[in-house]
Amino acid sequence: MVDGNLNKEGETEKVGCIQRLEEVEKGLAELSNEFTRLAAENIDTITKIKLLEENDHRHDESINQFKESNLKMEIQLNTMMAKFDSLENKIFTLLQQAGKDSSAERKMWLDLLKYVIGITVGVMVANMFLGK
C-alpha cells in the first residue's frame, strides 16, 4: 500500500509538473511572439528616427543657406543705400549750385537790364535836349 500511494502521488506530481511545463512553454511562446512584434516595432521606430534625423540635417542646411543668402542681401542693400545716399547728396549739391548760378545769372541780367534802360533813358533825354 505504501508503494501504491507513493506511486499515485509521484504520478500526480509528474502530471502537475508536465502541466506547469506546458504552461511555461505556452507563456514562452506568447512572449516570443511579443518580442518579435516589439523587435519589428523597434526597427520601424529606428527607421523613422533616421528619416527624421535626415530631415533635420536637410532643414539645418536650408537654414544655413537662408542665413547666407540673408547676409548677402543685407550687404547688397547696404551698398544700394550708400549709393542712394551718395546720389541724394550729389543731387542736393547740384540743386544748390543751380540755385546759386541762377541767382548770379539773374543778377547779371538785372545789371544788363539796368544798363540798357539807363542808356535808353539817356538817349531819350539827349534826344529831347538836342532836338533831333
C-alpha positions in Angstrom: 0.0 0.0 0.0 2.7 2.4 0.8 4.2 1.8 -2.6 0.8 2.3 -4.3 0.2 5.6 -2.6 3.7 6.8 -3.4 3.3 5.8 -7.0 0.0 7.6 -7.3 1.4 10.7 -5.6 4.5 10.6 -7.8 2.4 10.3 -10.9 0.2 13.1 -9.8 3.3 15.3 -9.2 4.6 14.3 -12.7 1.4 15.3 -14.3 1.4 18.6 -12.3 5.0 19.3 -13.4 4.1 18.4 -17.0 1.1 20.8 -16.9 3.3 23.5 -15.4 6.0 22.9 -18.1 3.3 23.1 -20.8 2.0 26.4 -19.3 5.6 27.8 -19.1 6.2 26.7 -22.8 2.9 28.4 -23.8 3.9 31.6 -21.9 7.3 31.5 -23.5 5.7 31.1 -27.0 3.5 34.1 -26.2 6.5 36.1 -25.0 8.4 35.0 -28.1 5.6 36.4 -30.3 5.5 39.6 -28.2 9.3 40.0 -28.5 9.1 39.5 -32.3 6.4 42.2 -32.5 8.4 44.6 -30.3 11.5 43.9 -32.5 9.5 44.8 -35.6 8.2 48.0 -33.9 11.8 48.8 -32.8 13.1 48.5 -36.4 10.2 50.7 -37.6 10.9 53.3 -35.0 14.6 53.3 -35.7 13.8 53.8 -39.4 11.5 56.7 -38.6 14.2 58.3 -36.3 16.8 58.0 -39.1 14.4 59.7 -41.5 13.7 62.5 -39.0 17.4 62.9 -38.5 18.0 63.2 -42.2 15.1 65.8 -42.5 16.6 67.7 -39.6 20.0 67.7 -41.3 18.4 69.0 -44.6 16.5 71.7 -42.7 19.7 72.8 -40.9 21.4 73.1 -44.3 18.4 75.1 -45.7 18.5 77.4 -42.7 22.3 77.9 -43.2 21.7 78.7 -46.9 18.9 81.2 -45.9 21.2 82.8 -43.4 24.0 83.2 -46.0 21.5 84.5 -48.6 20.1 86.9 -46.0 23.7 88.2 -45.2 24.4 88.7 -48.9 21.1 90.6 -49.5 21.8 92.7 -46.4 25.3 93.6 -47.8 23.7 94.4 -51.2 21.0 96.5 -49.5 23.6 98.5 -47.5 25.6 99.1 -50.7 22.5 100.3 -52.5 21.5 102.5 -49.6 25.0 104.0 -49.6 24.7 104.7 -53.4 21.3 106.3 -52.9 22.7 108.5 -50.1 25.6 109.5 -52.4 23.2 110.2 -55.3 21.0 112.2 -52.9 24.0 114.3 -51.8 25.0 114.9 -55.4 21.5 116.0 -56.4 21.3 118.3 -53.4 24.7 119.8 -54.3 23.7 120.3 -57.9 20.4 121.9 -56.9 22.3 124.3 -54.6 24.7 125.2 -57.4 21.9 125.6 -59.8 20.2 128.0 -57.3 23.5 130.0 -56.9 24.1 130.0 -60.6 20.5 131.1 -61.2 20.8 133.9 -58.7 24.1 135.0 -60.2 22.6 134.8 -63.7 19.5 136.8 -62.6 21.8 139.5 -61.1 23.7 139.6 -64.3 20.5 140.0 -66.4 19.2 142.7 -64.0 22.5 144.6 -64.3 22.4 144.3 -68.1 18.7 145.5 -68.0 19.7 148.5 -65.8 22.4 149.5 -68.2 20.1 149.1 -71.2 17.3 151.0 -69.6 19.8 153.7 -68.3 21.3 154.0 -71.8 17.8 154.1 -73.4 16.6 156.9 -70.9 19.9 158.7 -71.5 19.4 158.5 -75.3 15.8 159.8 -74.9 16.8 162.7 -72.6 19.7 163.6 -75.0 17.3 163.4 -77.9 14.9 165.8 -76.2 17.6 168.3 -75.4 19.4 168.1 -78.7 16.1 168.2 -80.6 16.8 165.7 -83.2 
